[in-house]
């Protein structure tokens, strides 16, 4: 997640300090365990975050 935030900050022109903090509680646990991921049967898009970031930046990422 931190890499994604750093990439977004770079192309959006919003540099600054990015702090990584652990997510506590049930939501954090579900994220760490993969509970929130789509099942294999789910319909998924094909665009990666890197592809989206490239388009967001106007092809300059």
PDB file of N, H, CA, C and O in Angstrom:
ATOM      1  N   UNK A   1       0.817  -1.177   0.000  1.00  0.00           N
ATOM      2  CA  UNK A   1       0.000   0.000   0.000  1.00  0.00           C
ATOM      3  C   UNK A   1       0.870   1.252   0.000  1.00  0.00           C
ATOM      4  O   UNK A   1       0.552   2.226  -0.683  1.00  0.00           O
ATOM      5  N   UNK A   2       1.954   1.236   0.753  1.00  0.00           N
ATOM      6  H   UNK A   2       2.211   0.445   1.308  1.00  0.00           H
ATOM      7  CA  UNK A   2       2.820   2.414   0.818  1.00  0.00           C
ATOM      8  C   UNK A   2       3.394   2.739  -0.561  1.00  0.00           C
ATOM      9  O   UNK A   2       3.488   3.910  -0.928  1.00  0.00           O
ATOM     10  N   UNK A   3       3.774   1.726  -1.322  1.00  0.00           N
ATOM     11  H   UNK A   3       3.698   0.774  -1.024  1.00  0.00           H
ATOM     12  CA  UNK A   3       4.302   1.962  -2.667  1.00  0.00           C
ATOM     13  C   UNK A   3       3.250   2.629  -3.553  1.00  0.00           C
ATOM     14  O   UNK A   3       3.575   3.512  -4.348  1.00  0.00           O
ATOM     15  N   UNK A   4       2.004   2.212  -3.419  1.00  0.00           N
ATOM     16  H   UNK A   4       1.741   1.495  -2.773  1.00  0.00           H
ATOM     17  CA  UNK A   4       0.931   2.813  -4.201  1.00  0.00           C
ATOM     18  C   UNK A   4       0.743   4.280  -3.825  1.00  0.00           C
ATOM     19  O   UNK A   4       0.559   5.126  -4.700  1.00  0.00           O
ATOM     20  N   UNK A   5       0.787   4.578  -2.551  1.00  0.00           N
ATOM     21  H   UNK A   5       0.937   3.890  -1.841  1.00  0.00           H
ATOM     22  CA  UNK A   5       0.609   5.954  -2.092  1.00  0.00           C
ATOM     23  C   UNK A   5       1.771   6.822  -2.562  1.00  0.00           C
ATOM     24  O   UNK A   5       1.562   7.956  -2.992  1.00  0.00           O
ATOM     25  N   UNK A   6       2.984   6.304  -2.485  1.00  0.00           N
ATOM     26  H   UNK A   6       3.154   5.383  -2.136  1.00  0.00           H
ATOM     27  CA  UNK A   6       4.151   7.053  -2.962  1.00  0.00           C
ATOM     28  C   UNK A   6       4.029   7.330  -4.465  1.00  0.00           C
ATOM     29  O   UNK A   6       4.323   8.438  -4.914  1.00  0.00           O
ATOM     30  N   UNK A   7       3.603   6.342  -5.235  1.00  0.00           N
ATOM     31  H   UNK A   7       3.365   5.442  -4.870  1.00  0.00           H
ATOM     32  CA  UNK A   7       3.424   6.531  -6.674  1.00  0.00           C
ATOM     33  C   UNK A   7       2.376   7.580  -6.982  1.00  0.00           C
ATOM     34  O   UNK A   7       2.583   8.433  -7.845  1.00  0.00           O
ATOM     35  N   UNK A   8       1.254   7.524  -6.284  1.00  0.00           N
ATOM     36  H   UNK A   8       1.086   6.831  -5.582  1.00  0.00           H
ATOM     37  CA  UNK A   8       0.189   8.500  -6.486  1.00  0.00           C
ATOM     38  C   UNK A   8       0.674   9.900  -6.105  1.00  0.00           C
ATOM     39  O   UNK A   8       0.418  10.863  -6.828  1.00  0.00           O
ATOM     40  N   UNK A   9       1.359  10.014  -4.992  1.00  0.00           N
ATOM     41  H   UNK A   9       1.567   9.231  -4.405  1.00  0.00           H
ATOM     42  CA  UNK A   9       1.857  11.316  -4.547  1.00  0.00           C
ATOM     43  C   UNK A   9       2.815  11.909  -5.573  1.00  0.00           C
ATOM     44  O   UNK A   9       2.792  13.114  -5.825  1.00  0.00           O
ATOM     45  N   UNK A  10       3.645  11.077  -6.158  1.00  0.00           N
ATOM     46  H   UNK A  10       3.665  10.098  -5.953  1.00  0.00           H
ATOM     47  CA  UNK A  10       4.618  11.564  -7.131  1.00  0.00           C
ATOM     48  C   UNK A  10       3.946  12.118  -8.378  1.00  0.00           C
ATOM     49  O   UNK A  10       4.324  13.191  -8.849  1.00  0.00           O
ATOM     50  N   UNK A  11       2.960  11.414  -8.926  1.00  0.00           N
ATOM     51  H   UNK A  11       2.653  10.542  -8.544  1.00  0.00           H
ATOM     52  CA  UNK A  11       2.342  11.868 -10.181  1.00  0.00           C
ATOM     53  C   UNK A  11       1.267  12.923  -9.968  1.00  0.00           C
ATOM     54  O   UNK A  11       0.917  13.641 -10.904  1.00  0.00           O
ATOM     55  N   UNK A  12       0.742  13.030  -8.764  1.00  0.00           N
ATOM     56  H   UNK A  12       1.026  12.447  -8.002  1.00  0.00           H
ATOM     57  CA  UNK A  12      -0.302  14.027  -8.514  1.00  0.00           C
ATOM     58  C   UNK A  12       0.280  15.366  -8.072  1.00  0.00           C
ATOM     59  O   UNK A  12      -0.452  16.339  -7.889  1.00  0.00           O
ATOM     60  N   UNK A  13       1.597  15.411  -7.904  1.00  0.00           N
ATOM     61  H   UNK A  13       2.192  14.621  -8.052  1.00  0.00           H
ATOM     62  CA  UNK A  13       2.218  16.650  -7.480  1.00  0.00           C
ATOM     63  C   UNK A  13       1.960  16.986  -6.029  1.00  0.00           C
ATOM     64  O   UNK A  13       1.962  18.155  -5.645  1.00  0.00           O
ATOM     65  N   UNK A  14       1.741  15.976  -5.233  1.00  0.00           N
ATOM     66  H   UNK A  14       1.739  15.026  -5.545  1.00  0.00           H
ATOM     67  CA  UNK A  14       1.472  16.179  -3.810  1.00  0.00           C
ATOM     68  C   UNK A  14       2.551  15.504  -2.978  1.00  0.00           C
ATOM     69  O   UNK A  14       2.280  14.548  -2.250  1.00  0.00           O
ATOM     70  N   UNK A  15       3.766  16.001  -3.088  1.00  0.00           N
ATOM     71  H   UNK A  15       3.987  16.777  -3.679  1.00  0.00           H
ATOM     72  CA  UNK A  15       4.829  15.383  -2.296  1.00  0.00           C
ATOM     73  C   UNK A  15       4.629  15.692  -0.819  1.00  0.00           C
ATOM     74  O   UNK A  15       3.936  16.643  -0.457  1.00  0.00           O
ATOM     75  N   UNK A  16       5.208  14.924  -0.025  1.00  0.00           N
ATOM     76  H   UNK A  16       5.771  14.152  -0.319  1.00  0.00           H
ATOM     77  CA  UNK A  16       5.093  15.142   1.412  1.00  0.00           C
ATOM     78  C   UNK A  16       5.450  13.871   2.143  1.00  0.00           C
ATOM     79  O   UNK A  16       5.747  12.843   1.534  1.00  0.00           O
ATOM     80  N   UNK A  17       5.419  13.954   3.412  1.00  0.00           N
ATOM     81  H   UNK A  17       5.178  14.789   3.907  1.00  0.00           H
ATOM     82  CA  UNK A  17       5.753  12.802   4.245  1.00  0.00           C
ATOM     83  C   UNK A  17       4.590  11.818   4.240  1.00  0.00           C
ATOM     84  O   UNK A  17       3.434  12.198   4.430  1.00  0.00           O
ATOM     85  N   UNK A  18       4.911  10.566   4.023  1.00  0.00           N
ATOM     86  H   UNK A  18       5.850  10.258   3.869  1.00  0.00           H
ATOM     87  CA  UNK A  18       3.899   9.509   4.034  1.00  0.00           C
ATOM     88  C   UNK A  18       4.251   8.553   5.167  1.00  0.00           C
ATOM     89  O   UNK A  18       5.311   7.927   5.162  1.00  0.00           O
ATOM     90  N   UNK A  19       3.369   8.454   6.111  1.00  0.00           N
ATOM     91  H   UNK A  19       2.508   8.963   6.114  1.00  0.00           H
ATOM     92  CA  UNK A  19       3.601   7.597   7.267  1.00  0.00           C
ATOM     93  C   UNK A  19       2.877   6.274   7.102  1.00  0.00           C
ATOM     94  O   UNK A  19       1.705   6.229   6.727  1.00  0.00           O
ATOM     95  N   UNK A  20       3.585   5.217   7.384  1.00  0.00           N
ATOM     96  H   UNK A  20       4.536   5.254   7.689  1.00  0.00           H
ATOM     97  CA  UNK A  20       2.960   3.892   7.375  1.00  0.00           C
ATOM     98  C   UNK A  20       2.551   3.552   8.805  1.00  0.00           C
ATOM     99  O   UNK A  20       3.376   3.575   9.718  1.00  0.00           O
ATOM    100  N   UNK A  21       1.293   3.243   8.986  1.00  0.00           N
ATOM    101  H   UNK A  21       0.622   3.225   8.244  1.00  0.00           H
ATOM    102  CA  UNK A  21       0.800   2.862  10.305  1.00  0.00           C
ATOM    103  C   UNK A  21       0.020   1.560  10.180  1.00  0.00           C
ATOM    104  O   UNK A  21      -0.701   1.369   9.201  1.00  0.00           O
ATOM    105  N   UNK A  22       0.148   0.672  11.143  1.00  0.00           N
ATOM    106  H   UNK A  22       0.733   0.827  11.939  1.00  0.00           H
ATOM    107  CA  UNK A  22      -0.608  -0.571  11.093  1.00  0.00           C
ATOM    108  C   UNK A  22      -2.087  -0.311  11.339  1.00  0.00           C
ATOM    109  O   UNK A  22      -2.454   0.545  12.143  1.00  0.00           O
ATOM    110  N   UNK A  23      -2.920  -1.053  10.644  1.00  0.00           N
ATOM    111  H   UNK A  23      -2.622  -1.749   9.991  1.00  0.00           H
ATOM    112  CA  UNK A  23      -4.364  -0.969  10.880  1.00  0.00           C
ATOM    113  C   UNK A  23      -4.715  -1.955  11.985  1.00  0.00           C
ATOM    114  O   UNK A  23      -4.492  -3.160  11.861  1.00  0.00           O
ATOM    115  N   UNK A  24      -5.254  -1.434  13.035  1.00  0.00           N
ATOM    116  H   UNK A  24      -5.435  -0.456  13.135  1.00  0.00           H
ATOM    117  CA  UNK A  24      -5.592  -2.266  14.184  1.00  0.00           C
ATOM    118  C   UNK A  24      -7.036  -2.729  14.111  1.00  0.00           C
ATOM    119  O   UNK A  24      -7.804  -2.262  13.271  1.00  0.00           O
ATOM    120  N   UNK A  25      -7.391  -3.621  14.969  1.00  0.00           N
ATOM    121  H   UNK A  25      -6.767  -4.000  15.652  1.00  0.00           H
ATOM    122  CA  UNK A  25      -8.771  -4.069  15.091  1.00  0.00           C
ATOM    123  C   UNK A  25      -9.177  -5.061  14.017  1.00  0.00           C
ATOM    124  O   UNK A  25      -8.344  -5.609  13.295  1.00  0.00           O
ATOM    125  N   UNK A  26     -10.483  -5.274  13.934  1.00  0.00           N
ATOM    126  H   UNK A  26     -11.160  -4.828  14.521  1.00  0.00           H
ATOM    127  CA  UNK A  26     -11.038  -6.271  13.022  1.00  0.00           C
ATOM    128  C   UNK A  26     -10.777  -5.960  11.565  1.00  0.00           C
ATOM    129  O   UNK A  26     -10.507  -6.870  10.780  1.00  0.00           O
ATOM    130  N   UNK A  27     -10.851  -4.682  11.180  1.00  0.00           N
ATOM    131  H   UNK A  27     -11.070  -3.943  11.817  1.00  0.00           H
ATOM    132  CA  UNK A  27     -10.622  -4.307   9.788  1.00  0.00           C
ATOM    133  C   UNK A  27      -9.175  -4.578   9.389  1.00  0.00           C
ATOM    134  O   UNK A  27      -8.919  -5.133   8.320  1.00  0.00           O
ATOM    135  N   UNK A  28      -8.239  -4.194  10.235  1.00  0.00           N
ATOM    136  H   UNK A  28      -8.447  -3.744  11.103  1.00  0.00           H
ATOM    137  CA  UNK A  28      -6.831  -4.444   9.963  1.00  0.00           C
ATOM    138  C   UNK A  28      -6.533  -5.936   9.871  1.00  0.00           C
ATOM    139  O   UNK A  28      -5.774  -6.376   9.008  1.00  0.00           O
ATOM    140  N   UNK A  29      -7.129  -6.697  10.758  1.00  0.00           N
ATOM    141  H   UNK A  29      -7.746  -6.339  11.459  1.00  0.00           H
ATOM    142  CA  UNK A  29      -6.936  -8.147  10.742  1.00  0.00           C
ATOM    143  C   UNK A  29      -7.484  -8.751   9.446  1.00  0.00           C
ATOM    144  O   UNK A  29      -6.846  -9.612   8.841  1.00  0.00           O
ATOM    145  N   UNK A  30      -8.654  -8.303   9.029  1.00  0.00           N
ATOM    146  H   UNK A  30      -9.173  -7.603   9.521  1.00  0.00           H
ATOM    147  CA  UNK A  30      -9.243  -8.809   7.792  1.00  0.00           C
ATOM    148  C   UNK A  30      -8.367  -8.467   6.586  1.00  0.00           C
ATOM    149  O   UNK A  30      -8.224  -9.281   5.674  1.00  0.00           O
ATOM    150  N   UNK A  31      -7.789  -7.283   6.578  1.00  0.00           N
ATOM    151  H   UNK A  31      -7.905  -6.622   7.319  1.00  0.00           H
ATOM    152  CA  UNK A  31      -6.898  -6.910   5.474  1.00  0.00           C
ATOM    153  C   UNK A  31      -5.649  -7.776   5.478  1.00  0.00           C
ATOM    154  O   UNK A  31      -5.239  -8.273   4.429  1.00  0.00           O
ATOM    155  N   UNK A  32      -5.045  -7.961   6.633  1.00  0.00           N
ATOM    156  H   UNK A  32      -5.378  -7.557   7.485  1.00  0.00           H
ATOM    157  CA  UNK A  32      -3.824  -8.773   6.723  1.00  0.00           C
ATOM    158  C   UNK A  32      -4.075 -10.213   6.318  1.00  0.00           C
ATOM    159  O   UNK A  32      -3.213 -10.836   5.698  1.00  0.00           O
ATOM    160  N   UNK A  33      -5.244 -10.758   6.657  1.00  0.00           N
ATOM    161  H   UNK A  33      -5.944 -10.251   7.161  1.00  0.00           H
ATOM    162  CA  UNK A  33      -5.546 -12.156   6.361  1.00  0.00           C
ATOM    163  C   UNK A  33      -6.083 -12.374   4.954  1.00  0.00           C
ATOM    164  O   UNK A  33      -6.232 -13.516   4.520  1.00  0.00           O
ATOM    165  N   UNK A  34      -6.375 -11.294   4.236  1.00  0.00           N
ATOM    166  H   UNK A  34      -6.254 -10.366   4.589  1.00  0.00           H
ATOM    167  CA  UNK A  34      -6.888 -11.432   2.874  1.00  0.00           C
ATOM    168  C   UNK A  34      -8.390 -11.644   2.811  1.00  0.00           C
ATOM    169  O   UNK A  34      -8.927 -11.948   1.746  1.00  0.00           O
ATOM    170  N   UNK A  35      -9.072 -11.489   3.933  1.00  0.00           N
ATOM    171  H   UNK A  35      -8.636 -11.242   4.798  1.00  0.00           H
ATOM    172  CA  UNK A  35     -10.520 -11.703   3.988  1.00  0.00           C
ATOM    173  C   UNK A  35     -11.276 -10.766   3.051  1.00  0.00           C
ATOM    174  O   UNK A  35     -12.344 -11.123   2.552  1.00  0.00           O
ATOM    175  N   UNK A  36     -10.739  -9.577   2.808  1.00  0.00           N
ATOM    176  H   UNK A  36      -9.872  -9.287   3.213  1.00  0.00           H
ATOM    177  CA  UNK A  36     -11.431  -8.576   2.009  1.00  0.00           C
ATOM    178  C   UNK A  36     -11.171  -8.721   0.504  1.00  0.00           C
ATOM    179  O   UNK A  36     -11.705  -7.948  -0.292  1.00  0.00           O
ATOM    180  N   UNK A  37     -10.368  -9.690   0.117  1.00  0.00           N
ATOM    181  H   UNK A  37      -9.934 -10.318   0.763  1.00  0.00           H
ATOM    182  CA  UNK A  37     -10.083  -9.903  -1.300  1.00  0.00           C
ATOM    183  C   UNK A  37     -11.269 -10.568  -1.994  1.00  0.00           C
ATOM    184  O   UNK A  37     -12.037 -11.308  -1.379  1.00  0.00           O
ATOM    185  N   UNK A  38     -11.395 -10.292  -3.268  1.00  0.00           N
ATOM    186  H   UNK A  38     -10.771  -9.692  -3.768  1.00  0.00           H
ATOM    187  CA  UNK A  38     -12.463 -10.920  -4.058  1.00  0.00           C
ATOM    188  C   UNK A  38     -12.210 -12.427  -4.163  1.00  0.00           C
ATOM    189  O   UNK A  38     -11.068 -12.885  -4.153  1.00  0.00           O
ATOM    190  N   UNK A  39     -13.285 -13.166  -4.261  1.00  0.00           N
ATOM    191  H   UNK A  39     -14.213 -12.794  -4.270  1.00  0.00           H
ATOM    192  CA  UNK A  39     -13.155 -14.613  -4.427  1.00  0.00           C
ATOM    193  C   UNK A  39     -12.719 -14.919  -5.854  1.00  0.00           C
ATOM    194  O   UNK A  39     -12.831 -14.057  -6.726  1.00  0.00           O
ATOM    195  N   UNK A  40     -12.225 -16.129  -6.110  1.00  0.00           N
ATOM    196  H   UNK A  40     -12.135 -16.829  -5.401  1.00  0.00           H
ATOM    197  CA  UNK A  40     -11.812 -16.472  -7.475  1.00  0.00           C
ATOM    198  C   UNK A  40     -12.941 -16.349  -8.497  1.00  0.00           C
ATOM    199  O   UNK A  40     -12.678 -16.132  -9.679  1.00  0.00           O
ATOM    200  N   UNK A  41     -14.196 -16.485  -8.057  1.00  0.00           N
ATOM    201  H   UNK A  41     -14.410 -16.661  -7.097  1.00  0.00           H
ATOM    202  CA  UNK A  41     -15.338 -16.413  -8.972  1.00  0.00           C
ATOM    203  C   UNK A  41     -15.766 -14.971  -9.274  1.00  0.00           C
ATOM    204  O   UNK A  41     -16.584 -14.754 -10.168  1.00  0.00           O
ATOM    205  N   UNK A  42     -15.244 -14.010  -8.564  1.00  0.00           N
ATOM    206  H   UNK A  42     -14.580 -14.187  -7.838  1.00  0.00           H
ATOM    207  CA  UNK A  42     -15.672 -12.609  -8.716  1.00  0.00           C
ATOM    208  C   UNK A  42     -15.258 -12.052 -10.078  1.00  0.00           C
ATOM    209  O   UNK A  42     -14.229 -12.434 -10.636  1.00  0.00           O
ATOM    210  N   UNK A  43     -16.079 -11.147 -10.595  1.00  0.00           N
ATOM    211  H   UNK A  43     -16.914 -10.836 -10.142  1.00  0.00           H
ATOM    212  CA  UNK A  43     -15.717 -10.443 -11.815  1.00  0.00           C
ATOM    213  C   UNK A  43     -14.689  -9.383 -11.450  1.00  0.00           C
ATOM    214  O   UNK A  43     -14.879  -8.615 -10.507  1.00  0.00           O
ATOM    215  N   UNK A  44     -13.611  -9.350 -12.198  1.00  0.00           N
ATOM    216  H   UNK A  44     -13.457  -9.974 -12.964  1.00  0.00           H
ATOM    217  CA  UNK A  44     -12.535  -8.417 -11.907  1.00  0.00           C
ATOM    218  C   UNK A  44     -12.191  -7.605 -13.138  1.00  0.00           C
ATOM    219  O   UNK A  44     -12.356  -8.054 -14.273  1.00  0.00           O
ATOM    220  N   UNK A  45     -11.714  -6.417 -12.891  1.00  0.00           N
ATOM    221  H   UNK A  45     -11.580  -6.052 -11.969  1.00  0.00           H
ATOM    222  CA  UNK A  45     -11.215  -5.593 -13.982  1.00  0.00           C
ATOM    223  C   UNK A  45      -9.841  -6.074 -14.414  1.00  0.00           C
ATOM    224  O   UNK A  45      -9.247  -6.940 -13.770  1.00  0.00           O
ATOM    225  N   UNK A  46      -9.342  -5.517 -15.493  1.00  0.00           N
ATOM    226  H   UNK A  46      -9.824  -4.814 -16.016  1.00  0.00           H
ATOM    227  CA  UNK A  46      -8.047  -5.945 -15.994  1.00  0.00           C
ATOM    228  C   UNK A  46      -6.973  -4.869 -15.840  1.00  0.00           C
ATOM    229  O   UNK A  46      -5.789  -5.147 -16.031  1.00  0.00           O
ATOM    230  N   UNK A  47      -7.365  -3.671 -15.502  1.00  0.00           N
ATOM    231  H   UNK A  47      -8.327  -3.445 -15.347  1.00  0.00           H
ATOM    232  CA  UNK A  47      -6.405  -2.583 -15.389  1.00  0.00           C
ATOM    233  C   UNK A  47      -5.675  -2.671 -14.054  1.00  0.00           C
ATOM    234  O   UNK A  47      -6.304  -2.798 -13.004  1.00  0.00           O
ATOM    235  N   UNK A  48      -4.355  -2.603 -14.098  1.00  0.00           N
ATOM    236  H   UNK A  48      -3.844  -2.500 -14.952  1.00  0.00           H
ATOM    237  CA  UNK A  48      -3.561  -2.623 -12.873  1.00  0.00           C
ATOM    238  C   UNK A  48      -3.481  -1.215 -12.303  1.00  0.00           C
ATOM    239  O   UNK A  48      -3.826  -0.245 -12.979  1.00  0.00           O
ATOM    240  N   UNK A  49      -3.030  -1.103 -11.075  1.00  0.00           N
ATOM    241  H   UNK A  49      -2.750  -1.891 -10.526  1.00  0.00           H
ATOM    242  CA  UNK A  49      -2.855   0.213 -10.480  1.00  0.00           C
ATOM    243  C   UNK A  49      -1.803   0.999 -11.259  1.00  0.00           C
ATOM    244  O   UNK A  49      -1.960   2.201 -11.472  1.00  0.00           O
ATOM    245  N   UNK A  50      -0.740   0.335 -11.680  1.00  0.00           N
ATOM    246  H   UNK A  50      -0.612  -0.642 -11.507  1.00  0.00           H
ATOM    247  CA  UNK A  50       0.298   1.018 -12.457  1.00  0.00           C
ATOM    248  C   UNK A  50      -0.255   1.568 -13.764  1.00  0.00           C
ATOM    249  O   UNK A  50       0.094   2.680 -14.161  1.00  0.00           O
ATOM    250  N   UNK A  51      -1.101   0.817 -14.431  1.00  0.00           N
ATOM    251  H   UNK A  51      -1.384  -0.086 -14.109  1.00  0.00           H
ATOM    252  CA  UNK A  51      -1.726   1.300 -15.669  1.00  0.00           C
ATOM    253  C   UNK A  51      -2.629   2.497 -15.381  1.00  0.00           C
ATOM    254  O   UNK A  51      -2.616   3.479 -16.124  1.00  0.00           O
ATOM    255  N   UNK A  52      -3.402   2.420 -14.318  1.00  0.00           N
ATOM    256  H   UNK A  52      -3.412   1.623 -13.714  1.00  0.00           H
ATOM    257  CA  UNK A  52      -4.270   3.534 -13.956  1.00  0.00           C
ATOM    258  C   UNK A  52      -3.440   4.775 -13.622  1.00  0.00           C
ATOM    259  O   UNK A  52      -3.772   5.882 -14.046  1.00  0.00           O
ATOM    260  N   UNK A  53      -2.371   4.587 -12.867  1.00  0.00           N
ATOM    261  H   UNK A  53      -2.101   3.688 -12.522  1.00  0.00           H
ATOM    262  CA  UNK A  53      -1.512   5.692 -12.478  1.00  0.00           C
ATOM    263  C   UNK A  53      -0.897   6.355 -13.706  1.00  0.00           C
ATOM    264  O   UNK A  53      -0.806   7.581 -13.774  1.00  0.00           O
ATOM    265  N   UNK A  54      -0.477   5.548 -14.671  1.00  0.00           N
ATOM    266  H   UNK A  54      -0.551   4.552 -14.616  1.00  0.00           H
ATOM    267  CA  UNK A  54       0.096   6.072 -15.906  1.00  0.00           C
ATOM    268  C   UNK A  54      -0.931   6.928 -16.645  1.00  0.00           C
ATOM    269  O   UNK A  54      -0.608   8.020 -17.111  1.00  0.00           O
ATOM    270  N   UNK A  55      -2.160   6.437 -16.752  1.00  0.00           N
ATOM    271  H   UNK A  55      -2.422   5.550 -16.373  1.00  0.00           H
ATOM    272  CA  UNK A  55      -3.211   7.218 -17.424  1.00  0.00           C
ATOM    273  C   UNK A  55      -3.570   8.467 -16.620  1.00  0.00           C
ATOM    274  O   UNK A  55      -3.791   9.531 -17.198  1.00  0.00           O
ATOM    275  N   UNK A  56      -3.629   8.347 -15.316  1.00  0.00           N
ATOM    276  H   UNK A  56      -3.449   7.482 -14.846  1.00  0.00           H
ATOM    277  CA  UNK A  56      -3.925   9.483 -14.443  1.00  0.00           C
ATOM    278  C   UNK A  56      -2.896  10.594 -14.628  1.00  0.00           C
ATOM    279  O   UNK A  56      -3.233  11.778 -14.619  1.00  0.00           O
ATOM    280  N   UNK A  57      -1.640  10.194 -14.794  1.00  0.00           N
ATOM    281  H   UNK A  57      -1.366   9.232 -14.801  1.00  0.00           H
ATOM    282  CA  UNK A  57      -0.561  11.170 -14.907  1.00  0.00           C
ATOM    283  C   UNK A  57      -0.427  11.723 -16.325  1.00  0.00           C
ATOM    284  O   UNK A  57       0.444  12.553 -16.586  1.00  0.00           O
ATOM    285  N   UNK A  58      -1.270  11.277 -17.225  1.00  0.00           N
ATOM    286  H   UNK A  58      -1.978  10.603 -17.012  1.00  0.00           H
ATOM    287  CA  UNK A  58      -1.149  11.730 -18.614  1.00  0.00           C
ATOM    288  C   UNK A  58      -0.024  11.029 -19.344  1.00  0.00           C
ATOM    289  O   UNK A  58       0.501  11.542 -20.332  1.00  0.00           O
ATOM    290  N   UNK A  59       0.345   9.855 -18.857  1.00  0.00           N
ATOM    291  H   UNK A  59      -0.082   9.438 -18.055  1.00  0.00           H
ATOM    292  CA  UNK A  59       1.401   9.075 -19.505  1.00  0.00           C
ATOM    293  C   UNK A  59       2.801   9.459 -19.072  1.00  0.00           C
ATOM    294  O   UNK A  59       3.778   9.096 -19.728  1.00  0.00           O
ATOM    295  N   UNK A  60       2.905  10.187 -17.976  1.00  0.00           N
ATOM    296  H   UNK A  60       2.112  10.482 -17.444  1.00  0.00           H
ATOM    297  CA  UNK A  60       4.208  10.655 -17.541  1.00  0.00           C
ATOM    298  C   UNK A  60       4.741   9.905 -16.318  1.00  0.00           C
ATOM    299  O   UNK A  60       5.788  10.265 -15.779  1.00  0.00           O
ATOM    300  N   UNK A  61       4.037   8.878 -15.885  1.00  0.00           N
ATOM    301  H   UNK A  61       3.187   8.586 -16.323  1.00  0.00           H
ATOM    302  CA  UNK A  61       4.470   8.168 -14.683  1.00  0.00           C
ATOM    303  C   UNK A  61       5.601   7.212 -14.978  1.00  0.00           C
ATOM    304  O   UNK A  61       6.086   6.532 -14.075  1.00  0.00           O
TER     305      UNK A  61
END
